[in-house]
Structure formats: structure tokens, C-alpha cells
Amino acid sequence: MTRHEMLSPAAELHANVSVPFESARAMPKSVYTSPAFLALEQKHIFGREWLCAGRAETLPNPGDYLTMEIAGEPVIVLRDRAGEIRAMSNVCRHRMSTLLEGRGNVRSIVCPYHAWTYNLDGSLRGAPAMGRNEAFCKDQITLPSVRCEVWLGWIMVTLNPDLPSPQETLKDVESLVGYLDMSSYVETFQEQFRWATNWKVLAENFMESYHLPVCHEGTIGGSVDLNQMTCPEGFASFNYHWIVKNDTIPLSLAHPSNTTLTGDQRRITWLLSIYPSLLITLTPGYFWYLSLTPDGPGHVNVLYGGGMSADWIADPSSGDHIAALRALLADVNDEDKGCTEKVYRGLCSDLGAPGPLSHLERPNFEFAQYIASRVPAQAT
């Protein structure tokens, strides 16, 4: 038995990131395939960090809601009657049925089991046939609130009451890309899907553009030049890199009517990886994103959406542009699905082993360092 075979996945990961980037290798297989390591990620990462529930503009009206699960905890995110976006438990305070499913609009939250009914602020409005229970006090029952903040148009949710706000932890994102004003972009499409790969494989796939010319040869691969790609050191809460695009995809460039952006600002595409699992591609013309949650070691649930900047939305041909963008990104996703599912199959092999990283994969190494910083080395 070798030394690495004797180490736990957490200890293996810590050993993996203890070397300088110039000597770095891909993460150990065990951190992708081990159910025990995933349980540690759920506890120390997904149960403690800010997670993205999508864009605020997708909940425009009072009663508009979405549901999500955070480290096994069912959560409702909705716009209340005061116009604020809030989050709360999606579990009835009676016999603990889950309350809402999917997305939609409600005037109130009604339990599908015994019709206990809650207002949009989580307070209990009514409960049938409870009048004879002397211990029942309607005014003392409410759905527990969950922390929720809107950051640059993104709905961010956490179970951690002590976590600093996104405005604080992600202020460097605004310093980098504030000139594009993410809050003014408008989501025009959204869907959810489940892929047969580990969540970190998909996150790492987003973090490096090294794969673009090959994996995306049929779509966006021709719009990038690896020699024109920059992968600087990232920050504690996110990593990033950027690509200077050529003219092959006009929608990724500043709108011809835009007079604010100048020089390379008109053609730079930013790839922002907000830890742990919000992945944003931001161009002067459009954005798209993935918000990931693990579903066992070998599957990932993906909230996927995208849209356009304000000036492209205002274009008379915006409908055609949106349709073209959605079709393009659907093809890109198909390509990524094939690549990332192949990687997970390789991770499950006996003969596979992590190899050295390219200079274009610095974000991947920093991602591994982030995970190691959250999962204790002594954890088993």
C-alpha cells in the first residue's frame, strides 16, 4: 500500500495543494469519487457558503417563488408583498411536509398535506381543525428565515448566519468588471439539468479555457487564441480569467451603439468562478451562468441561464439575437456535457492518475486550494 492509498481524501487533497503552482497536478481522484468526501463538502462548503439561486429579475412580482436545496435543506426564495426578495424554510411547521416545488407564483404558501397556510413573510395565516388544541398558538408559528441578499442582480442564499455579505467578500469582482454593470443585464432564458459528472469536474471545466479549441471546435473554439488568454492569480472568494475575443461572435462584443466601452473593453470576455459554485461568463453583449449543486459524487444538478446586456436587449432585433444566443449556448452545453462526463468516467478508472497542470489551469489549482481551505485535513 502506497502512502497516498493510506491517506483520506481530505488529507490527499491537502498534500496535493501544498506544492507551488508550477509543480501542481490535478486533484486526486478520491475527492471526486468518494461519498465521504462529498459529505464533508456538503457540511463545510455548501452548508456554510453563499449559493446562487439565479437572477432577481426572474422573480418580478409579489408571490413569485423558486425552490432550492442547500446541503439537504429545502428552501423557498420569493418576492414578498413589500417587493423584497427573501428566503425561508420550505418545510411545514406541522408534520414537516415540504411546501412548494419548482417555480411559480402564489398568493400564500399552502401545505399540500394538511393545508396549513403561510403568508409570504413566512408567518402562519391559518391551520384547519386546530382550535381544540390548547397548546396551539398561531402567532408563535412561522417558517424559519434563511439569509438572502441580492448582489449585482444575483440572488445569494446561505444557511450561515455569520458569513460576511457578498458585497464585502466579492468587492474585487466589482473592481474587475464593474464597468459592465452586471445588475443591468437581463436574463432571457433559464433551465435546469442533471449531468453524470462530479460537480467539481464541471466547475473546473468552466475555470479553464484550455479546452476551448478542442472541446468546442464546432462552436466557440475558433473565437479564442490560447496565446491571447490571461490567467492571473485569483482572490480568496473567486478566481477569474479573461479572453480577448475576435469578431467571429458579434454578440459577445459591445453593441455598435455603445459609446461607453473603449478599446479591449469592447471585446473582453470574463470568466468568473465565484466559490463554491456560481460560474459566470460575462461579455459586453451577453452573459450566461451555471449554479451547481452536487447530487451524489457522480451527478451534478445545474441551474443554467443567460441573457443580454441592456443595449443589446434594446436592439430592434433583440428577439433574433436572443434566439441565436440560446441556440449557440445549447450547442456549447452539449459539448461540455460530453467532455465532463468523459472526465468522470476516467476518474472512476483504476489506471487513471492526475497529471500536471498547464499555466492556463491556474484557476483549477486555486479552486483546489479553496476546497482544501474549507475541508479539514484530518477529516475522514
Phi, psi and omega per residue, in radians:
M1 nan 2.235 -3.128
T2 -1.395 2.966 -3.141
R3 -1.077 -0.738 -3.102
H4 -1.193 -0.533 3.100
E5 -1.201 -0.404 -3.130
M6 -1.499 -0.318 -3.107
L7 -1.391 2.594 2.974
S8 -1.238 2.816 3.081
P9 -0.974 -0.683 3.137
A10 -1.125 -0.773 3.126
A11 -1.160 -0.650 3.084
E12 -1.059 -0.739 -3.141
L13 -1.132 -0.766 3.133
H14 -1.074 -0.688 3.081
A15 -1.135 -0.639 -3.111
N16 -1.103 -0.657 -3.069
V17 -1.670 0.125 -3.116
S18 -1.454 -0.031 -3.111
V19 -1.789 2.811 3.054
P20 -1.115 2.706 -3.123
F21 -0.974 -0.638 -3.100
E22 -1.088 -0.337 3.111
S23 -1.913 0.186 -2.969
A24 -1.287 2.642 3.034
R25 -2.186 2.871 3.081
A26 -1.036 2.770 -3.106
M27 -1.090 2.639 3.108
P28 -1.032 2.603 -3.126
K29 -1.032 -0.610 -3.026
S30 -1.101 -0.509 -3.102
V31 -1.282 -0.228 3.063
Y32 -1.672 -0.616 -2.931
T33 -1.801 -0.202 -3.042
S34 -1.490 2.110 3.033
P35 -1.066 -0.596 3.135
A36 -1.131 -0.687 3.127
F37 -1.205 -0.647 3.082
L38 -1.071 -0.685 3.101
A39 -1.062 -0.648 3.083
L40 -1.168 -0.694 3.095
E41 -1.101 -0.739 3.126
Q42 -1.071 -0.719 -3.099
K43 -1.278 -0.861 -2.953
H44 -1.628 -0.324 -3.098
I45 -1.993 -1.200 -3.035
F46 -1.158 -0.540 3.111
G47 -1.429 -0.053 -3.032
R48 -2.220 -0.208 -3.000
E49 -1.928 2.967 3.020
W50 -1.313 2.260 3.078
L51 -2.065 2.634 -3.072
C52 -1.691 2.260 3.093
A53 -1.746 0.106 3.134
G54 2.008 -2.773 -3.053
R55 -1.740 2.522 -3.108
A56 -1.126 -0.568 -3.081
E57 -1.214 -0.184 3.093
T58 -1.426 -0.090 3.050
L59 -2.140 1.214 -2.989
P60 -1.358 -0.430 -2.950
N61 -2.053 2.643 3.032
P62 -0.944 2.329 -3.120
G63 1.610 -0.227 3.038
D64 -1.142 2.314 -3.074
Y65 -2.463 2.833 2.924
L66 -2.439 2.804 3.087
T67 -2.119 2.642 3.112
M68 -2.624 2.953 3.076
E69 -2.223 2.236 -3.134
I70 -2.027 1.919 3.133
A71 0.866 0.759 3.119
G72 1.508 -0.046 -3.107
E73 -1.699 2.038 3.112
P74 -1.258 2.319 -3.039
V75 -2.343 2.460 2.984
I76 -1.825 2.363 2.961
V77 -2.069 2.234 -3.095
L78 -2.584 2.888 2.983
R79 -1.725 2.153 -3.057
D80 -1.478 -3.086 -3.057
R81 -1.236 -0.327 3.069
A82 -1.487 -0.038 3.118
G83 1.570 0.079 -3.135
E84 -1.636 2.581 3.039
I85 -1.574 2.227 -3.136
R86 -2.363 2.891 3.109
A87 -2.273 2.624 -3.126
M88 -2.731 2.945 3.097
S89 -1.070 2.487 3.084
N90 -1.790 0.579 -3.101
V91 -2.191 2.182 -3.126
C92 -1.083 2.499 -3.127
R93 -1.442 0.150 3.135
H94 -1.745 -1.443 -3.131
R95 -1.960 0.276 2.933
M96 1.199 0.536 2.935
S97 -1.233 2.592 2.917
T98 -1.206 2.675 -2.949
L99 -1.767 -1.070 -3.084
L100 -1.953 2.774 3.089
E101 -2.307 2.588 3.024
G102 1.114 -2.350 3.141
R103 -2.281 2.796 3.093
G104 2.895 -2.745 3.112
N105 -2.410 2.358 3.128
V106 -2.358 2.625 2.995
R107 -1.439 -0.530 3.070
S108 -2.669 2.961 -3.108
I109 -1.807 1.992 -3.057
V110 -1.963 2.195 3.114
C111 -1.188 2.284 -3.117
P112 -1.321 -0.048 -3.087
Y113 -1.682 -0.947 -3.118
H114 -2.259 0.224 3.039
A115 1.135 0.408 2.920
W116 -1.060 2.386 -2.967
T117 -2.156 2.293 -3.079
Y118 -2.058 2.529 3.004
N119 -1.261 2.962 -3.101
L120 -1.220 -0.193 3.025
D121 -1.620 0.071 3.109
G122 1.614 -0.151 3.135
S123 -1.279 2.602 -3.116
L124 -1.352 2.171 3.129
R125 -1.582 -0.731 -3.088
G126 -2.848 2.727 3.133
A127 -2.570 1.947 -3.076
P128 -1.070 2.511 2.976
A129 0.991 0.627 3.102
M130 -1.901 0.024 -3.036
G131 -1.133 -0.433 -3.105
R132 -1.533 -0.067 3.116
N133 -1.565 1.908 -3.059
E134 -1.167 -0.409 -3.117
A135 -1.454 -0.168 -3.073
F136 -1.405 2.211 3.075
C137 -2.339 1.800 -3.042
K138 -0.963 -0.675 -3.055
D139 -1.217 -0.244 -3.127
Q140 -1.701 0.071 -3.069
I141 -1.986 2.215 3.094
T142 -2.647 2.691 3.076
L143 -1.266 2.262 3.137
P144 -1.012 2.377 3.120
S145 -1.390 2.706 3.100
V146 -2.189 2.429 -3.110
R147 -1.080 2.354 -3.103
C148 -2.604 2.258 3.089
E149 -2.402 2.601 3.047
V150 -1.765 2.153 -3.094
W151 -2.158 1.962 3.133
L152 0.895 0.626 -3.141
G153 1.610 -0.158 -3.127
W154 -1.654 2.352 3.055
I155 -1.478 2.024 -3.103
M156 -1.977 2.311 -3.037
V157 -2.289 2.474 3.081
T158 -2.579 2.612 3.013
L159 -1.506 -0.111 -3.028
N160 -1.567 1.977 -3.104
P161 -1.285 -0.263 -3.041
D162 -1.849 0.024 -3.062
L163 -1.257 2.312 3.055
P164 -1.009 2.712 -3.069
S165 -1.209 2.730 3.059
P166 -1.032 -0.587 3.124
Q167 -1.019 -0.560 3.125
E168 -1.455 -0.891 -3.022
T169 -1.286 -0.393 -3.071
L170 -2.007 0.404 -3.136
K171 -1.071 -0.480 3.129
D172 -1.250 -0.417 3.018
V173 -1.085 -0.790 3.136
E174 -1.118 -0.618 3.109
S175 -1.122 -0.620 -3.101
L176 -1.365 -0.839 -2.943
V177 -2.118 0.239 -3.115
G178 -1.033 -0.442 -3.137
Y179 -1.152 -0.287 3.105
L180 -1.631 -0.216 3.038
D181 0.917 1.296 -3.126
M182 -0.980 -0.543 -3.087
S183 -1.129 -0.319 -3.122
S184 -1.601 -0.148 3.095
Y185 -1.294 2.667 -3.052
V186 -2.151 2.169 3.080
E187 -1.251 2.303 -3.124
T188 -2.084 -0.161 3.070
F189 -2.701 2.666 -3.137
Q190 -2.749 2.560 3.023
E191 -2.720 2.994 3.080
Q192 -2.248 2.512 3.090
F193 -2.595 2.933 -3.098
R194 -2.254 2.138 -3.132
W195 -1.961 2.678 -3.109
A196 -1.552 1.194 3.077
T197 -2.705 2.879 3.086
N198 -1.300 2.595 -3.082
W199 -1.054 -0.589 -3.117
K200 -1.264 -0.523 3.085
V201 -1.101 -0.780 3.132
L202 -1.187 -0.701 3.099
A203 -1.069 -0.803 -3.140
E204 -1.132 -0.619 3.099
N205 -1.037 -0.697 3.105
F206 -1.197 -0.643 -2.996
M207 -1.239 -0.338 -3.138
E208 -2.127 2.370 3.092
S209 -1.745 0.160 3.068
Y210 -0.985 -0.560 -3.061
H211 -1.478 -0.163 -2.980
L212 -1.021 -0.846 -3.074
P213 -1.070 -0.472 -3.086
V214 -1.688 -1.030 -3.091
C215 -1.087 -0.598 -3.078
H216 -1.952 0.615 -3.139
E217 -1.027 -0.579 -3.079
G218 -1.461 -0.132 -3.074
T219 -2.235 -1.578 -2.995
I220 -1.704 -0.043 -3.065
G221 -1.025 -0.570 -3.100
G222 -1.353 -0.132 -3.109
S223 -1.588 0.005 -3.086
V224 -2.161 2.698 3.057
D225 -2.218 2.052 -3.098
L226 -0.992 -0.481 3.130
N227 -1.323 -0.222 3.123
Q228 -1.847 0.385 -3.068
M229 -1.909 2.347 -3.105
T230 -2.081 2.279 3.110
C231 -2.196 1.429 -3.109
P232 -1.349 3.038 3.035
E233 -1.151 2.462 -3.122
G234 -1.599 -2.801 -3.090
F235 -2.104 3.029 -3.083
A236 -1.094 -0.554 -3.045
S237 -1.798 -0.133 -3.140
F238 -2.893 2.773 2.931
N239 -2.104 2.946 -3.064
Y240 -2.795 2.798 2.883
H241 -2.675 2.982 -3.121
W242 -2.439 2.781 -3.123
I243 -2.287 2.322 3.009
V244 -1.560 1.897 -3.035
K245 -1.436 2.605 2.977
N246 -1.513 -2.870 -3.004
D247 -1.632 0.196 -3.046
T248 -1.254 -0.392 3.099
I249 -2.164 1.515 -3.058
P250 -0.972 -0.554 -3.102
L251 -1.138 -0.323 3.125
S252 -1.488 -0.054 -3.103
L253 -1.799 2.903 3.069
A254 -1.058 2.514 3.106
H255 -1.072 2.487 -3.125
P256 -0.947 -0.488 -3.130
S257 -1.416 -0.166 -3.077
N258 -1.306 2.124 3.128
T259 -1.928 0.056 -3.110
T260 -1.490 -0.755 -3.105
L261 -1.421 2.452 -3.107
T262 -2.305 2.757 3.046
G263 0.956 -2.398 -3.116
D264 -1.171 -0.292 3.052
Q265 -0.980 -0.456 -3.086
R266 -1.365 -0.197 -3.043
R267 -2.421 0.119 3.119
I268 -1.430 2.287 2.976
T269 -1.804 2.203 3.107
W270 -1.734 2.429 3.028
L271 -2.088 1.894 -3.033
L272 -1.903 2.164 3.111
S273 -1.950 1.698 -3.105
I274 -1.501 2.004 -3.072
Y275 -1.167 2.454 0.066
P276 -1.580 -0.350 -2.846
S277 -2.637 0.393 3.018
L278 -1.803 2.077 -3.025
L279 -2.095 2.050 -3.009
I280 -2.131 2.186 2.909
T281 -1.743 2.140 -3.043
L282 -2.201 2.077 3.090
T283 -2.101 2.922 3.057
P284 -1.092 -0.356 -3.096
G285 -1.785 -0.656 -3.068
Y286 -2.569 2.974 2.978
F287 -2.406 2.721 2.895
W288 -2.575 2.788 -3.043
Y289 -2.606 2.791 2.990
L290 -2.230 2.329 2.984
S291 -2.110 2.071 -2.906
L292 -1.865 2.473 2.926
T293 -2.379 2.372 -3.110
P294 -1.233 2.603 3.074
D295 -2.335 1.299 -2.975
G296 1.362 2.923 -3.134
P297 -1.061 -0.566 -2.982
G298 -1.771 0.168 3.116
H299 -2.489 2.657 3.099
V300 -2.346 2.358 3.015
N301 -1.625 2.337 -3.008
V302 -2.170 2.163 2.879
L303 -1.624 2.081 -3.030
Y304 -2.167 2.330 3.102
G305 -2.718 2.991 3.133
G306 -2.950 2.984 3.139
G307 -3.091 -2.768 -2.961
M308 -2.324 2.796 3.078
S309 -1.232 2.854 -3.025
A310 -1.054 -0.675 -3.086
D311 -1.292 -0.559 3.055
W312 -1.256 -0.619 3.076
I313 -1.076 -0.642 -3.108
A314 -1.342 -0.189 -3.141
D315 -1.089 2.404 3.128
P316 -0.989 -0.440 3.141
S317 -1.757 0.451 -3.053
S318 -1.041 -0.611 3.119
G319 -1.042 -0.765 3.097
D320 -1.158 -0.680 -3.141
H321 -1.118 -0.751 -3.138
I322 -1.112 -0.754 3.119
A323 -1.089 -0.712 3.129
A324 -1.158 -0.726 3.123
L325 -1.105 -0.800 -3.114
R326 -1.103 -0.702 3.119
A327 -1.136 -0.741 3.121
L328 -1.070 -0.838 -3.086
L329 -1.220 -0.503 3.043
A330 -1.082 -0.717 3.099
D331 -1.186 -0.687 3.093
V332 -1.066 -0.761 3.122
N333 -1.097 -0.702 3.099
D334 -1.040 -0.714 3.119
E335 -1.147 -0.762 3.134
D336 -1.140 -0.663 3.103
K337 -1.014 -0.837 3.140
G338 -1.068 -0.760 -3.104
C339 -1.177 -0.806 -3.049
T340 -1.275 -0.554 3.079
E341 -1.239 -0.568 3.032
K342 -1.121 -0.702 3.121
V343 -1.077 -0.757 -3.118
Y344 -1.149 -0.656 3.085
R345 -1.074 -0.670 3.098
G346 -1.176 -0.634 3.120
L347 -1.101 -0.484 -3.121
C348 -1.496 0.002 -3.120
S349 -1.442 2.789 3.087
D350 -1.383 -0.592 -3.034
L351 -1.541 -0.264 3.130
G352 -1.177 2.589 3.126
A353 -2.643 2.538 -3.121
P354 -1.175 2.335 -3.113
G355 -1.823 3.074 -3.140
P356 -1.193 2.639 -3.095
L357 -1.649 2.561 3.019
S358 -1.313 2.825 3.033
H359 -1.105 -0.326 3.102
L360 -1.432 -0.018 -3.134
E361 -1.948 0.401 3.052
R362 -0.947 -0.752 3.128
P363 -1.005 -0.589 3.127
N364 -1.119 -0.730 3.124
F365 -1.145 -0.701 3.119
E366 -1.178 -0.593 3.045
F367 -1.085 -0.775 3.085
A368 -1.064 -0.703 3.095
Q369 -1.104 -0.704 3.104
Y370 -1.055 -0.856 -3.122
I371 -1.062 -0.749 3.114
A372 -1.086 -0.572 -3.139
S373 -1.225 -0.353 -3.110
R374 -1.722 -0.562 -3.096
V375 -1.731 2.052 -3.091
P376 -1.065 2.455 -3.105
A377 -1.088 -0.541 -3.094
Q378 -1.465 -0.057 3.141
A379 -1.156 2.552 -3.118
T380 -2.087 nan nan
